[in-house]
Amino acid sequence: MQLNRSKLMLACLIASTMAVSACSKNPDSKKDDTLTATAPATGEASNLTERDAKQRLIQTLQANFKKAGVKAKILDAKPTEMPNLYWISMEGMSSVYATSDGKFLIQGDVIRLGGDKLSSIGDKIQAAENKKYLAELNIKDLLVYPAQGKVKHVIYVFTDASCPYCHKLHEHISEITAKGIEIRYIAWPRGEQFIPTMESIWCSADRSAAFNQAIAGTALPPASCKNPVRDLYALGLKMGVNGTPAIYNAEGEYLGGYMTADEIESRLNK
C-alpha cells in the first residue's frame, strides 16, 4: 500500500518553493561559498579533511535551504562510494543524496552496476542508520508477538490497521512466530485520517486485541493516553518507509513488504 505522498517531506517542501536549481547561487555573484571537491588524503590528514568537507557541505546545504525557503534540518552527511556524492540525513525526513559542492540534491536510488544484481549504493548506509534507530526503540512503544520457543530472529514491521496487506500478513502471525521469529509491530498510519485508530490501538490495555478489532472493522474508543504513534510515524520517514507493511531485520535491512512466513524465514537466513 502506498503512503499518501502529501505527507512526505523534502519533495513536497522543495516542490512548494522551486526546483533544486533554486539552491544554486546567483550567477552574477562574485563570492563563491560553495564547496570544491578535493583529492583524498591519507591517514589522520584524510580524516580531518573529510570532517571539514562534511561540515562545510552541511553549512552550504543549510544555507541554500534557507535561501529557498526549505525548512529542513540536516543531521549528518556521509560520503558514498560514488565520488563527490554524499548521503544526507535530515530530521523527520527521508535521506537524500547531495553533490559535494552543495549545489544539487538527488532523491531516489543511485544504482550500482557490475554485479549479479542491481543494488542501491545507499542500502548499507541506510541499514546502519536504521539499526541504530531500531535499537533505540522502547519495547513498551511496540506491539510484540514473541517467538514460539527459542528466538532465532527479530523483525520490525511498520503496520497500519487499515492496510489490507497488513491484514494478510497478520493472518500468518502464528506461522511466523512458530519459526522462532519475534515480531515487533511499529505503528505507521498511512495518512492523517488513519492516525486516530492507531492511537486508539496503542492506548488500549491489550493492543493485540484492539488491533484485531480494528482489522475486523470494529470502531475503537478515542485515544485516551499519551502515545508514541506520531513519533513512530516520523521514525518510518527517517528510515525511508513509504508503505505498509514494511519489514526490517534487527540489522536495519529492509526485507520487503508482504511476504509469507517461509519467504520471511528465507530472507532472514540469507
Salt bridges, closest charged atoms under 4 A:
ASP33 OD1 - LYS25 NZ 3.73
ASP52 OD2 - ARG56 NE 3.23
ASP76 OD1 - LYS54 NZ 3.28
ASP76 OD2 - LYS78 NZ 2.88
GLU81 OE1 - ARG112 NH2 2.63
GLU129 OE2 - LYS78 NZ 3.31
ASP160 OD2 - ARG190 NE 2.90
GLU175 OE2 - HIS172 ND1 2.83
GLU182 OE2 - ARG184 NE 2.58
GLU192 OE1 - LYS7 NZ 3.19
GLU192 OE2 - ARG230 NH2 2.90
GLU251 OE1 - LYS131 NZ 3.04
ASP262 OD1 - LYS179 NZ 2.81
GLU265 OE1 - LYS179 NZ 3.15
